[in-house]
Amino acid sequence: MEGKRGAMSIEVVVGMILALAVLALLSYFLFREGGTFSREIASCESRGGACIAQDAQCDGRVILAKCASSATPRCCVSFAGDSRG
């Protein structure tokens, strides 16, 4: 009985290996899809705005958000609900 004092059973070791494998798979899928998700929520349209030209008038406020085209680099969110500057 003295030899079993600090020893782990095979079941515990196998359980730990399985748990680590599941954690690794979950991490892989989360981080692989996480990039797409963060790009989508950072876009101007997902924040209720419209991308407008640098010199165009914004009838609301200009926010920091990603615009798909460099020709329309600013994101305008209208106060009235219509996001078309």
N, CA, C and O atoms as CSV, one atom per row, in Angstrom:
chain,resi,resn,atom,element,x,y,z
A,1,MET,N,N,0.819,-1.186,0.000
A,1,MET,CA,C,0.000,0.000,0.000
A,1,MET,C,C,0.863,1.250,0.000
A,1,MET,O,O,0.398,2.308,-0.424
A,2,GLU,N,N,2.083,1.165,0.454
A,2,GLU,CA,C,2.964,2.320,0.452
A,2,GLU,C,C,3.340,2.745,-0.953
A,2,GLU,O,O,3.568,3.934,-1.173
A,3,GLY,N,N,3.419,1.838,-1.916
A,3,GLY,CA,C,3.792,2.147,-3.284
A,3,GLY,C,C,2.715,2.928,-4.040
A,3,GLY,O,O,3.035,3.618,-5.008
A,4,LYS,N,N,1.466,2.839,-3.629
A,4,LYS,CA,C,0.370,3.517,-4.319
A,4,LYS,C,C,0.116,4.913,-3.768
A,4,LYS,O,O,-0.827,5.573,-4.205
A,5,ARG,N,N,0.884,5.361,-2.872
A,5,ARG,CA,C,0.618,6.626,-2.214
A,5,ARG,C,C,0.598,7.806,-3.190
A,5,ARG,O,O,-0.336,8.606,-3.140
A,6,GLY,N,N,1.581,7.946,-4.066
A,6,GLY,CA,C,1.643,9.074,-4.993
A,6,GLY,C,C,1.326,8.687,-6.422
A,6,GLY,O,O,1.430,9.537,-7.307
A,7,ALA,N,N,0.959,7.490,-6.686
A,7,ALA,CA,C,0.725,7.038,-8.053
A,7,ALA,C,C,-0.696,7.380,-8.508
A,7,ALA,O,O,-1.651,7.314,-7.734
A,8,MET,N,N,-0.804,7.752,-9.800
A,8,MET,CA,C,-2.127,8.002,-10.382
A,8,MET,C,C,-2.575,6.752,-11.121
A,8,MET,O,O,-1.764,5.995,-11.653
A,9,SER,N,N,-3.859,6.560,-11.139
A,9,SER,CA,C,-4.368,5.388,-11.837
A,9,SER,C,C,-4.381,5.643,-13.347
A,9,SER,O,O,-4.348,6.791,-13.790
A,10,ILE,N,N,-4.427,4.587,-14.113
A,10,ILE,CA,C,-4.457,4.672,-15.565
A,10,ILE,C,C,-5.700,5.429,-16.023
A,10,ILE,O,O,-5.633,6.187,-16.991
A,11,GLU,N,N,-6.828,5.241,-15.350
A,11,GLU,CA,C,-8.062,5.924,-15.731
A,11,GLU,C,C,-7.926,7.437,-15.628
A,11,GLU,O,O,-8.446,8.166,-16.473
A,12,VAL,N,N,-7.236,7.910,-14.610
A,12,VAL,CA,C,-7.053,9.344,-14.428
A,12,VAL,C,C,-6.186,9.904,-15.552
A,12,VAL,O,O,-6.484,10.966,-16.098
A,13,VAL,N,N,-5.122,9.198,-15.895
A,13,VAL,CA,C,-4.218,9.649,-16.953
A,13,VAL,C,C,-4.950,9.672,-18.291
A,13,VAL,O,O,-4.819,10.640,-19.040
A,14,VAL,N,N,-5.707,8.642,-18.605
A,14,VAL,CA,C,-6.464,8.591,-19.855
A,14,VAL,C,C,-7.511,9.701,-19.882
A,14,VAL,O,O,-7.717,10.325,-20.922
A,15,GLY,N,N,-8.160,9.950,-18.781
A,15,GLY,CA,C,-9.141,11.031,-18.696
A,15,GLY,C,C,-8.510,12.393,-18.936
A,15,GLY,O,O,-9.093,13.244,-19.609
A,16,MET,N,N,-7.325,12.599,-18.389
A,16,MET,CA,C,-6.623,13.869,-18.597
A,16,MET,C,C,-6.229,14.047,-20.064
A,16,MET,O,O,-6.341,15.145,-20.609
A,17,ILE,N,N,-5.777,12.987,-20.692
A,17,ILE,CA,C,-5.389,13.057,-22.105
A,17,ILE,C,C,-6.598,13.356,-22.976
A,17,ILE,O,O,-6.515,14.172,-23.894
A,18,LEU,N,N,-7.713,12.707,-22.698
A,18,LEU,CA,C,-8.938,12.975,-23.458
A,18,LEU,C,C,-9.424,14.412,-23.253
A,18,LEU,O,O,-9.853,15.067,-24.204
A,19,ALA,N,N,-9.357,14.891,-22.034
A,19,ALA,CA,C,-9.781,16.257,-21.748
A,19,ALA,C,C,-8.896,17.261,-22.482
A,19,ALA,O,O,-9.402,18.250,-23.012
A,20,LEU,N,N,-7.604,17.029,-22.522
A,20,LEU,CA,C,-6.699,17.921,-23.245
A,20,LEU,C,C,-6.960,17.886,-24.746
A,20,LEU,O,O,-6.874,18.915,-25.417
A,21,ALA,N,N,-7.276,16.712,-25.273
A,21,ALA,CA,C,-7.581,16.608,-26.706
A,21,ALA,C,C,-8.850,17.385,-27.047
A,21,ALA,O,O,-8.889,18.091,-28.054
A,22,VAL,N,N,-9.876,17.265,-26.227
A,22,VAL,CA,C,-11.127,17.998,-26.455
A,22,VAL,C,C,-10.873,19.500,-26.343
A,22,VAL,O,O,-11.385,20.267,-27.159
A,23,LEU,N,N,-10.105,19.929,-25.368
A,23,LEU,CA,C,-9.780,21.345,-25.201
A,23,LEU,C,C,-9.003,21.871,-26.407
A,23,LEU,O,O,-9.253,22.986,-26.864
A,24,ALA,N,N,-8.081,21.094,-26.917
A,24,ALA,CA,C,-7.311,21.511,-28.090
A,24,ALA,C,C,-8.213,21.657,-29.310
A,24,ALA,O,O,-8.071,22.616,-30.068
A,25,LEU,N,N,-9.133,20.727,-29.509
A,25,LEU,CA,C,-10.057,20.820,-30.646
A,25,LEU,C,C,-10.978,22.033,-30.523
A,25,LEU,O,O,-11.206,22.742,-31.503
A,26,LEU,N,N,-11.498,22.269,-29.347
A,26,LEU,CA,C,-12.362,23.435,-29.144
A,26,LEU,C,C,-11.606,24.732,-29.388
A,26,LEU,O,O,-12.142,25.657,-29.999
A,27,SER,N,N,-10.380,24.807,-28.920
A,27,SER,CA,C,-9.558,26.002,-29.130
A,27,SER,C,C,-9.300,26.224,-30.610
A,27,SER,O,O,-9.372,27.351,-31.098
A,28,TYR,N,N,-9.002,25.154,-31.317
A,28,TYR,CA,C,-8.738,25.258,-32.754
A,28,TYR,C,C,-9.954,25.834,-33.492
A,28,TYR,O,O,-9.810,26.772,-34.277
A,29,PHE,N,N,-11.129,25.291,-33.253
A,29,PHE,CA,C,-12.323,25.764,-33.944
A,29,PHE,C,C,-12.707,27.180,-33.527
A,29,PHE,O,O,-13.166,27.964,-34.358
A,30,LEU,N,N,-12.527,27.513,-32.270
A,30,LEU,CA,C,-12.860,28.853,-31.794
A,30,LEU,C,C,-11.960,29.893,-32.440
A,30,LEU,O,O,-12.453,30.909,-32.930
A,31,PHE,N,N,-10.660,29.664,-32.452
A,31,PHE,CA,C,-9.743,30.651,-32.998
A,31,PHE,C,C,-9.773,30.687,-34.519
A,31,PHE,O,O,-9.510,31.735,-35.108
A,32,ARG,N,N,-10.082,29.590,-35.158
A,32,ARG,CA,C,-10.172,29.583,-36.614
A,32,ARG,C,C,-11.359,30.421,-37.069
A,32,ARG,O,O,-11.235,31.186,-38.025
A,33,GLU,N,N,-12.486,30.297,-36.419
A,33,GLU,CA,C,-13.683,31.052,-36.777
A,33,GLU,C,C,-13.717,32.420,-36.106
A,33,GLU,O,O,-14.466,33.295,-36.539
A,34,GLY,N,N,-12.936,32.617,-35.079
A,34,GLY,CA,C,-12.945,33.888,-34.360
A,34,GLY,C,C,-12.498,35.059,-35.205
A,34,GLY,O,O,-12.998,36.170,-35.028
A,35,GLY,N,N,-11.562,34.838,-36.129
A,35,GLY,CA,C,-11.098,35.909,-36.994
A,35,GLY,C,C,-12.204,36.429,-37.886
A,35,GLY,O,O,-12.333,37.639,-38.070
A,36,THR,N,N,-12.995,35.544,-38.437
A,36,THR,CA,C,-14.116,35.927,-39.284
A,36,THR,C,C,-15.157,36.682,-38.474
A,36,THR,O,O,-15.695,37.694,-38.923
A,37,PHE,N,N,-15.432,36.188,-37.293
A,37,PHE,CA,C,-16.432,36.822,-36.438
A,37,PHE,C,C,-16.015,38.240,-36.060
A,37,PHE,O,O,-16.832,39.158,-36.120
A,38,SER,N,N,-14.762,38.432,-35.673
A,38,SER,CA,C,-14.328,39.765,-35.260
A,38,SER,C,C,-14.305,40.741,-36.426
A,38,SER,O,O,-14.557,41.930,-36.232
A,39,ARG,N,N,-14.007,40.267,-37.633
A,39,ARG,CA,C,-14.058,41.148,-38.802
A,39,ARG,C,C,-15.489,41.581,-39.098
A,39,ARG,O,O,-15.729,42.726,-39.481
A,40,GLU,N,N,-16.438,40.667,-38.920
A,40,GLU,CA,C,-17.829,40.992,-39.209
A,40,GLU,C,C,-18.401,42.004,-38.222
A,40,GLU,O,O,-19.124,42.912,-38.633
A,41,ILE,N,N,-18.101,41.874,-36.956
A,41,ILE,CA,C,-18.670,42.816,-35.992
A,41,ILE,C,C,-17.946,44.154,-35.994
A,41,ILE,O,O,-18.445,45.125,-35.427
A,42,ALA,N,N,-16.782,44.220,-36.619
A,42,ALA,CA,C,-16.056,45.482,-36.707
A,42,ALA,C,C,-16.427,46.270,-37.955
A,42,ALA,O,O,-15.945,47.388,-38.138
A,43,SER,N,N,-17.272,45.713,-38.817
A,43,SER,CA,C,-17.602,46.398,-40.059
A,43,SER,C,C,-18.594,47.532,-39.807
A,43,SER,O,O,-19.355,47.523,-38.840
A,44,CYS,N,N,-18.553,48.493,-40.702
A,44,CYS,CA,C,-19.422,49.669,-40.600
A,44,CYS,C,C,-20.895,49.282,-40.678
A,44,CYS,O,O,-21.710,49.755,-39.886
A,45,GLU,N,N,-21.231,48.423,-41.632
A,45,GLU,CA,C,-22.626,48.044,-41.831
A,45,GLU,C,C,-23.197,47.297,-40.635
A,45,GLU,O,O,-24.371,47.471,-40.309
A,46,SER,N,N,-22.402,46.481,-39.982
A,46,SER,CA,C,-22.903,45.744,-38.826
A,46,SER,C,C,-23.141,46.661,-37.635
A,46,SER,O,O,-23.843,46.289,-36.694
A,47,ARG,N,N,-22.567,47.843,-37.668
A,47,ARG,CA,C,-22.787,48.822,-36.600
A,47,ARG,C,C,-23.878,49.825,-36.957
A,47,ARG,O,O,-24.087,50.804,-36.241
A,48,GLY,N,N,-24.573,49.580,-38.066
A,48,GLY,CA,C,-25.682,50.443,-38.449
A,48,GLY,C,C,-25.270,51.677,-39.216
A,48,GLY,O,O,-26.031,52.642,-39.285
A,49,GLY,N,N,-24.091,51.668,-39.791
A,49,GLY,CA,C,-23.603,52.826,-40.523
A,49,GLY,C,C,-23.477,52.564,-42.000
A,49,GLY,O,O,-23.798,51.484,-42.495
A,50,ALA,N,N,-22.999,53.583,-42.694
A,50,ALA,CA,C,-22.724,53.481,-44.131
A,50,ALA,C,C,-21.363,54.104,-44.383
A,50,ALA,O,O,-21.024,55.131,-43.796
A,51,CYS,N,N,-20.594,53.487,-45.248
A,51,CYS,CA,C,-19.282,54.016,-45.608
A,51,CYS,C,C,-19.466,55.173,-46.585
A,51,CYS,O,O,-20.165,55.053,-47.591
A,52,ILE,N,N,-18.828,56.283,-46.270
A,52,ILE,CA,C,-18.943,57.476,-47.110
A,52,ILE,C,C,-17.546,57.956,-47.487
A,52,ILE,O,O,-16.554,57.562,-46.875
A,53,ALA,N,N,-17.485,58.815,-48.508
A,53,ALA,CA,C,-16.219,59.393,-48.952
A,53,ALA,C,C,-15.682,60.351,-47.883
A,53,ALA,O,O,-16.423,60.848,-47.035
A,54,GLN,N,N,-14.397,60.587,-47.954
A,54,GLN,CA,C,-13.728,61.447,-46.969
A,54,GLN,C,C,-14.323,62.855,-46.951
A,54,GLN,O,O,-14.456,63.456,-45.885
A,55,ASP,N,N,-14.681,63.387,-48.124
A,55,ASP,CA,C,-15.185,64.754,-48.201
A,55,ASP,C,C,-16.716,64.846,-48.133
A,55,ASP,O,O,-17.259,65.947,-48.217
A,56,ALA,N,N,-17.409,63.742,-47.986
A,56,ALA,CA,C,-18.876,63.745,-47.918
A,56,ALA,C,C,-19.351,64.208,-46.545
A,56,ALA,O,O,-18.669,64.035,-45.535
A,57,GLN,N,N,-20.536,64.799,-46.542
A,57,GLN,CA,C,-21.133,65.282,-45.296
A,57,GLN,C,C,-21.814,64.133,-44.562
A,57,GLN,O,O,-22.551,63.354,-45.166
A,58,CYS,N,N,-21.571,64.032,-43.280
A,58,CYS,CA,C,-22.212,63.010,-42.450
A,58,CYS,C,C,-23.277,63.694,-41.599
A,58,CYS,O,O,-22.960,64.615,-40.846
A,59,ASP,N,N,-24.537,63.259,-41.703
A,59,ASP,CA,C,-25.636,63.845,-40.940
A,59,ASP,C,C,-25.797,63.188,-39.577
A,59,ASP,O,O,-26.862,63.277,-38.966
A,60,GLY,N,N,-24.790,62.555,-39.117
A,60,GLY,CA,C,-24.814,61.901,-37.814
A,60,GLY,C,C,-23.450,62.037,-37.174
A,60,GLY,O,O,-22.978,63.142,-36.904
A,61,ARG,N,N,-22.838,60.922,-36.939
A,61,ARG,CA,C,-21.494,60.953,-36.373
A,61,ARG,C,C,-20.617,59.943,-37.104
A,61,ARG,O,O,-21.095,58.913,-37.579
A,62,VAL,N,N,-19.354,60.249,-37.182
A,62,VAL,CA,C,-18.373,59.368,-37.805
A,62,VAL,C,C,-17.788,58.493,-36.693
A,62,VAL,O,O,-17.327,58.990,-35.665
A,63,ILE,N,N,-17.819,57.187,-36.924
A,63,ILE,CA,C,-17.285,56.261,-35.922
A,63,ILE,C,C,-16.114,55.485,-36.515
A,63,ILE,O,O,-15.952,55.421,-37.734
A,64,LEU,N,N,-15.314,54.906,-35.655
A,64,LEU,CA,C,-14.219,54.049,-36.087
A,64,LEU,C,C,-14.767,52.661,-36.373
A,64,LEU,O,O,-15.133,51.924,-35.456
A,65,ALA,N,N,-14.820,52.317,-37.636
A,65,ALA,CA,C,-15.287,51.000,-38.066
A,65,ALA,C,C,-14.654,50.706,-39.413
A,65,ALA,O,O,-14.239,51.622,-40.124
A,66,LYS,N,N,-14.580,49.450,-39.759
A,66,LYS,CA,C,-13.939,49.026,-41.006
A,66,LYS,C,C,-14.892,49.215,-42.192
A,66,LYS,O,O,-16.049,48.796,-42.162
A,67,CYS,N,N,-14.365,49.858,-43.228
A,67,CYS,CA,C,-15.075,49.988,-44.492
A,67,CYS,C,C,-14.376,49.109,-45.515
A,67,CYS,O,O,-13.147,49.050,-45.555
A,68,ALA,N,N,-15.157,48.428,-46.342
A,68,ALA,CA,C,-14.599,47.475,-47.301
A,68,ALA,C,C,-13.781,48.166,-48.384
A,68,ALA,O,O,-12.782,47.611,-48.841
A,69,SER,N,N,-14.172,49.341,-48.796
A,69,SER,CA,C,-13.507,50.024,-49.888
A,69,SER,C,C,-12.695,51.200,-49.366
A,69,SER,O,O,-13.129,51.914,-48.462
A,70,SER,N,N,-11.522,51.394,-49.938
A,70,SER,CA,C,-10.707,52.545,-49.533
A,70,SER,C,C,-11.228,53.831,-50.180
A,70,SER,O,O,-10.814,54.925,-49.796
A,71,ALA,N,N,-12.141,53.707,-51.166
A,71,ALA,CA,C,-12.745,54.886,-51.786
A,71,ALA,C,C,-13.746,55.546,-50.841
A,71,ALA,O,O,-14.015,56.741,-50.965
A,72,THR,N,N,-14.299,54.787,-49.903
A,72,THR,CA,C,-15.230,55.314,-48.900
A,72,THR,C,C,-14.695,54.962,-47.519
A,72,THR,O,O,-15.155,53.999,-46.905
A,73,PRO,N,N,-13.728,55.733,-47.024
A,73,PRO,CA,C,-13.010,55.328,-45.809
A,73,PRO,C,C,-13.674,55.670,-44.479
A,73,PRO,O,O,-13.212,55.206,-43.437
A,74,ARG,N,N,-14.737,56.465,-44.480
A,74,ARG,CA,C,-15.355,56.861,-43.217
A,74,ARG,C,C,-16.688,56.167,-43.009
A,74,ARG,O,O,-17.428,55.920,-43.961
A,75,CYS,N,N,-16.987,55.854,-41.753
A,75,CYS,CA,C,-18.249,55.211,-41.405
A,75,CYS,C,C,-19.143,56.243,-40.723
A,75,CYS,O,O,-18.799,56.791,-39.676
A,76,CYS,N,N,-20.290,56.494,-41.334
A,76,CYS,CA,C,-21.228,57.488,-40.827
A,76,CYS,C,C,-22.462,56.778,-40.271
A,76,CYS,O,O,-23.089,55.969,-40.954
A,77,VAL,N,N,-22.797,57.095,-39.027
A,77,VAL,CA,C,-24.007,56.575,-38.402
A,77,VAL,C,C,-24.947,57.755,-38.211
A,77,VAL,O,O,-24.638,58.695,-37.479
A,78,SER,N,N,-26.089,57.699,-38.869
A,78,SER,CA,C,-27.049,58.793,-38.822
A,78,SER,C,C,-27.816,58.791,-37.521
A,78,SER,O,O,-28.115,57.731,-36.971
A,79,PHE,N,N,-28.132,59.960,-37.029
A,79,PHE,CA,C,-28.947,60.083,-35.815
A,79,PHE,C,C,-30.396,59.726,-36.080
A,79,PHE,O,O,-31.093,59.273,-35.172
A,80,ALA,N,N,-30.869,59.922,-37.317
A,80,ALA,CA,C,-32.256,59.685,-37.663
A,80,ALA,C,C,-32.542,58.220,-37.966
A,80,ALA,O,O,-33.699,57.843,-38.154
A,81,GLY,N,N,-31.519,57.403,-38.014
A,81,GLY,CA,C,-31.718,56.001,-38.312
A,81,GLY,C,C,-31.359,55.639,-39.744
A,81,GLY,O,O,-31.050,54.484,-40.037
A,82,ASP,N,N,-31.400,56.637,-40.648
A,82,ASP,CA,C,-30.971,56.395,-42.026
A,82,ASP,C,C,-29.486,56.642,-42.074
A,82,ASP,O,O,-29.039,57.765,-41.841
A,83,SER,N,N,-28.704,55.612,-42.373
A,83,SER,CA,C,-27.251,55.726,-42.287
A,83,SER,C,C,-26.611,56.254,-43.565
A,83,SER,O,O,-25.386,56.239,-43.684
A,84,ARG,N,N,-27.388,56.709,-44.498
A,84,ARG,CA,C,-26.823,57.213,-45.746
A,84,ARG,C,C,-26.522,58.704,-45.642
A,84,ARG,O,O,-27.283,59.530,-46.146
A,85,GLY,N,N,-25.404,59.051,-44.983
A,85,GLY,CA,C,-24.883,60.391,-44.790
A,85,GLY,C,C,-25.593,61.407,-45.461
A,85,GLY,O,O,-25.234,62.580,-45.363
